[in-house]
Each structure stands twice: as C-alpha cells, then as structure tokens.
Amino acid sequence: MTNGDVLAYISVILTILVTLWAAILAVGLVFAAKTQHAAQRLEQAPGRAIGVGIGLALGGIGLGVALLNSKNGLLMLIGWVLLALTLCLAMVGSAGLARVVSARMQNMAPTQSALALLARGGALLIAAGALPAVGWVLLFPLQLFASLGAGFQALTARERRAYEQPVVQAQAQTNPQ
C-alpha cells in the first residue's frame, strides 16, 4: 500500500462523511414535518425506536445483502431496492435525531438560528459515529437503530386530526299565530 492509496481511502471516507451530513441536512429541511415527528418519537420512546430499528436492520439490511448475493438479476434488484428503502428510513430518522440534538443545543445557544443548529447537530452525530473504536462499535449502531426505528415510525404513523363538529346554524322559527 502506497501513500497514494492511503490518501485515496481518506478522501473517500471524508467524502462519504460530508455527503452524509449534507443528506441529513437536506432531508431535515425538505421533510420538516416527518423529521419533527421522528424527533418526537425519539424523545418520547427511544427504547421502542431502537427496538424497531434493530428489527428493521436485521430484516432490511440482512435480507437485502442476502438477495444481492443471488445469481438471479430480479432478486438482486429487489435486494438493492430493499437496501435503498432502508437507507431512506434511516435518513428521515437521522434528520429527526439531528433535530433532537439541535433542540438540546438551542438551550445552550439561544441566539443561533435553527438552520445552524440543525447543521451542527447533524455534524455532531456524524463525528460521533466516525470516532474510532467507541463510535464504530457503540455509537454508530445505536444511531443507526434509533434512526431506522424513528424513521419507520414517522413515515408509517397516521396523521390524527381533531374532529371538527359541523356548524349547525339555528334558523329563526316564526310563530304562525
């Protein structure tokens, strides 16, 4: 392995981390309502989000990788679609997790804009997951499971709207007498 190989690997890793941060920021801005719902799920029941995420990771990623090893082209395509759907769920959940972090940072820096705090929250999550040893083994899997679970719960939740009572206009009754 030469110095050029090492620089190429470092460049690829840094590019992946920066584009992951940009994707979290973009999803958080474009799908604000769903990522806010994911953030609420993470704050209300983080254990449930992690549990659902573990099941989705085992099912979605495990089945997707297994189908990618198939010789059948259609099964390989289904594997890629399954992995892409799992990634979409994780992106919505990651943006929700970044919203949770940014909301907690808002208390410490009340003068910062919501965009700056969302960007910093996403960067903090990426940096924590990229930390050697502890980040790779503990923080990144927990973030992935929580993101998958919260993203799934946010995208599959029904929107409940309050029932509005129909307005009945009282008509003046005339007395025939």
Sequence and secondary structure as in RCSB ss.txt:
>XXXX:A:sequence
MTNGDVLAYISVILTILVTLWAAILAVGLVFAAKTQHAAQRLEQAPGRAIGVGIGLALGGIGLGVALLNSKNGLL
MLIGWVLLALTLCLAMVGSAGLARVVSARMQNMAPTQSALALLARGGALLIAAGALPAVGWVLLFPLQLFASLGA
GFQALTARERRAYEQPVVQAQAQTNPQ
>XXXX:A:secstr
  HHHHHHHHHHHHHHHHHHHHHHHHHHHHTHHHHHHHHHHHHH HHHHHHHHHHHIIIIIHHHHHHHT S HHH
HHHHHHHHHHHHHHHHHHHHHHHHHHHHHHHHH TTS HHHHHHHHHHHHHHHHHSTTHIIIIIHHHHHHHHHHH
HHHHHH                     
